[in-house]
Amino acid sequence: MSIQHYLKEIGRGKDGARALSRAQAADLMGQLLDGQVDDLATGAFCVAMRIKGETPEEMAGFLDAIHQRLPLLPPQPQPWVVLPSYNGARKLPVLTPLLALLLAREGLPVLLHGGTTEASRTTSAQVLQALGHAPTATLASIAPGQLCHCSAEALHPGLQRLLNARAAIGLRNPAHSLVKLLNPLGRSAQPALVVGSYTHPEYATSMAATQALVGATALLLRGTEGESVADPRRHPAMTAVLRGQLQALQESQRGTLADLPALPDGHNIEATARYTQDILAGLQPVPSPITQQLLYLKQLHAQLSVQLQTAFAGEQT
């Protein structure tokens, strides 16, 4: 098999390139994930898509491909809350582990998956390990109130290969958006609540459109340095999608806080882990933007759970 005919469509430059259909995008991504494409063609794909940009239909097809290849898991007692963490900390402490632990403390099953392509950044995995949470090499069931974290490699090796291409060519590719949208329970046809983040505001619309196309449930926001946790210094705009339908959020606050929280100096592993422990122990307050995000996630998770229970009851009658 070959992706040459797809490259002819997407590789004609910014103005001449043509978008792929959802089925074509799924076939293309499937070949990449399965390791059927050589390094030269993979690089051509990455550069072409970087110039052209992804449409929601293409991203939906890419999601179809990865969802078909994820581990098949048994039925889960509750929908997972999924926190992608692929940017890490460059200036501010990475507080995605804090959000994950707060959600688990509320009794929700939480999966944090991630990594980074820049060795200079502090990652969520490093902070969680400092807090005594070892990563898992194989994705398995997650009980209510449990936090599990793993790498993209544990989700699918082909996905990690695509992420690694950034180190070779110096550009992000669709895999970097894919990991922020995917549902690790997708192959099992079970819904999850995915927390997606973006850096550039225009991605808010395209990410919501993609999640609507695949019927997903998600909370989308401009997170901290691209992470899926709210910036502790400001209340960001958030977009909610419930099984493919946009949901109105009662946003009480927006913008920079009048009183900024006392964040740790720097973003090193030890300081971030200590700050996280202090908040969990009640020695420091939870920054209000993260409290607001936590509230939205609990509300969305409750709505999703009710819908699933209603659908299950209907199937039994």
N, C-alpha and C positions, 0 to 999 in steps of 0.2 A: 504494500500500500504506500501511498505518497500524499503529501499535503501540497504538492506543487500547484495543483489547480486552485487550491484555496489561496496560496500566496499570490497568484496572478490577480485575484480579486481584491485582496486587502493590501497589496504592496504597490499600488499605483500612485502613491503619494497622497497628501492631505486632501486634494480636490478631486483626484481621479479614482480613489479607492472606493470599492463598493462593499456594503455591509453583507454579511452572511446571514442566512436564515438560521433559526434556532436549531434545526436538525443538522445543518452543515456545521455550525459551531460546535455542536455536541460531538460530531464525528471527528472534527479537527482536534478538539481537546482530548478526546478519547485516545487518539493515536499518540499524542504527546505524553499523556499520562502512562500509557502502556509501553513507552520506550521504543516505539516504532519509527521515530523520527531522528535523523542524525543531528549532530551538533550544529552543523552549518544551517540546516533548514530550521532548527529550533531558534537559532539566533535571528534568522530572517523573520520568523514569526514575531519574535519579541520586538524587533525594531519596527516592523510594519504596523503592528497594533499600537505601539507607542505613538507613531505619527498619526495614524488614523483615528485612534480612540475607539472604545468599545461601545456598542449600542446596548440598550437593555435586553433586546432579543438575543444578541450574541452572548451576553453574560448569563442569561437564562439557559442557553444551550451549554455553555461551559459548566454551569452548575449541574445540569442534567448529567453530564459526563462524569463528574467527580462523585455525585451522589450514587450513581450506578456502581461505583468501584469502591465505596467505603465498606468497612466491616459490617457484616450482617449481625445485628444484636437482637437479643430476645426483647419482648415487650417490656417497656419501662413503667414503673408505677406512677411517675409524674413526668411532664415535659421537662427537659433539661433547660437550664439557662446557659447559653454558650457565649463565652467571652474570648474573642480572638485577641491575641497580643503579639503583634509582629513588629512594632516600632521600637519599643523600649524607651528608656529615659536618656535624653541628651542634655537637658537643662533642669527640668523639674523631676522630682521623685516619681517613679512609676507606681501608681496607686491602683492599678488593675487588680493586684492580689488583695488589696484591702476590700475593694468592691466584691470580689469573689468570696472572701471570707465572711463579709457581712450578709451576703445572700445565703450562704450556707447556714449561717447562724439563724436565719429566718426559716430554716427548714426546707430550702429548695435544693434540688440536685444541680450541681454546678460543674461545668466543664470549661477549663481554660486551656486553649491550645495556642501554640505560638513558637516564636523563635526570633532571630534578627539576622540581618545580613551585614550588620556593622558591629565589629568586635568592641568598639569603644563605648557602646551603649549598655546600660544596666537593664537586664531583662526581668520579666515577671517570674520566669522559671528560677532565676538566681535568687530572687527575694523569697519565693516560696520555699526553696530548699533551705535558706537561712532560717526560715520559720519552722522547719521540721517537716515540710510536705514534700516528699520525694516524688519525682515524676513517674508516670507509668509508661511502659514500653508497648503495651497492648491495650487498646480501647476495650472497656468492658462496661457492665452495668454500673450505674451510679445511684446510690440510695438517697432518699430525701435527707437533706442536711449534710450531705457529703460533698467535698470538693475533690475533683480529679484534675490533674494537669498533664499535658503531653505535648510532644512536638508535632510538627507537620509530618515528619517521617513516620510517626506512629499512626497517623491517619491514612497516609498513602505515600509510598516512596517516590512515585512519579511527581506528586505535588511538590515534594521537597526539591527534586531535581529542577523543576521550573523556577522555584524560588532562588535556587543557587545560581541560576543563569545571570542574575543581576550582578554578581561579583565578576563575571567574565565580561559582560558588555557594558556595565555601568548604568543601566537603565532598568526601571521597574517594568513589569509585564503584567498581563491580565491575572496571573496567579496571585499577585499581591492584592488585587481587589477580590479575587475569588475566595481567599481564605477569610476575608472579613464578611462574607455573605453566606458561606456554606452551612448546612445543617448536618452535623456528623451522624444524625439518625436517619438521614435521607434515604438510604437504601432500605431501611426497615419501614419506610413509609410512615414514620412517626414524627409529629411536629416537635419543634424545639423553639425556644425564644432566643433569637440571635441578637446580640448587641453589636451593631455595626458602626464603625467610625470612619470619618473622612477628614481630610486636611483642607481641601479646596471646596468652597460652598456649592459649586455646581454639581458635585458628586452627590449631594443630598437628594436631588431630584432623580438622577439616574439610578442610584441605589434603591430608592423607594419603588421606582418603576420595575426594577428587576425583581425585587421581593414580591411585588404584586403579581408579576407574571408567573412566578413559581408557587404562588399561594402560601407564602411564608408568613411567620410571625416574627417581628423584629422591632427593636428600638434603635433608631439611627440618630447619631449626633456628631458634632464636631468635637472630638475628644481631645485629651491632653497629648500633644505631639503625635497625633495619629493613633493613640491608644483608645480602647473602648470604655474609658472611664472619664467622667466629666472633669474638666479643669477645676481644681479646688478654688480658684480665684474668681471664677465667673460662672453665671448660669447660662449654659448654651441653649440654643434652640434644639428641640428634639422632635423627631417624627416617629410615629407609631404605626405599625402595620399589623393587623390581626387577621391571619389566614388569608392574606392577599388584599385586604380592605384597609384603606387608610383610616386611622382613628384620630379623633380630636383629643388633644391633651389640654388639661386645664393648667396652663403655664402661669403661675402666680408671679414669677420673677424672671427677668432677663437682664443680661449685662454683667459688668464687673461689680464685685461686692464692695460695699462701702468699708467694711472691716475685713481685711484679709486674714486668713488663718495663719497660724504660726507653723510654717513648713520647715522641715529639716534643712540644714545647710548642705548644699550639694545634692547629688543623686546616687551616691554610692550604696552598695548593697546593705551594709551594716546600718547606716543611718535610716534608710528606707524601712528596713525590717523592724528597727526599734520604734520608729514612728507608727508603723502599722500595729505593733503590739500594744503601744500606749493607747491608741484609739480603741482597740478591742477590749482593753482592760478598763476603759472609762477614764483614763488619765488625761486624755485629750478629746475634744469634741470632734465628731465627724464633720468635715467641711460641708456646708449647707448644699452646694451643688451636687455632691455625691449622695446626700440624704434625699434630695429631690429625685435623682436618678433611681435610687433604690426604691422609692415609693412608686414611681412609674413602672418599674420592672415587676414589683409585686402585684400591681394592679393588672398588668398585661398577662402575667403568669396565671393569675386567678381567673381572668376571662377565658384564656386558652383552656385551662383545666375544666371549666364549666362547659365550654363548647364540646370538648372531647367526651365528657361524661354524658352529656345530652345525646350526642351522636351514638355513643355506645349503647345507651338505654334504648334508643330508637331501633338499633340493629337487633336487640334482644326481643323486641315486641313485634 
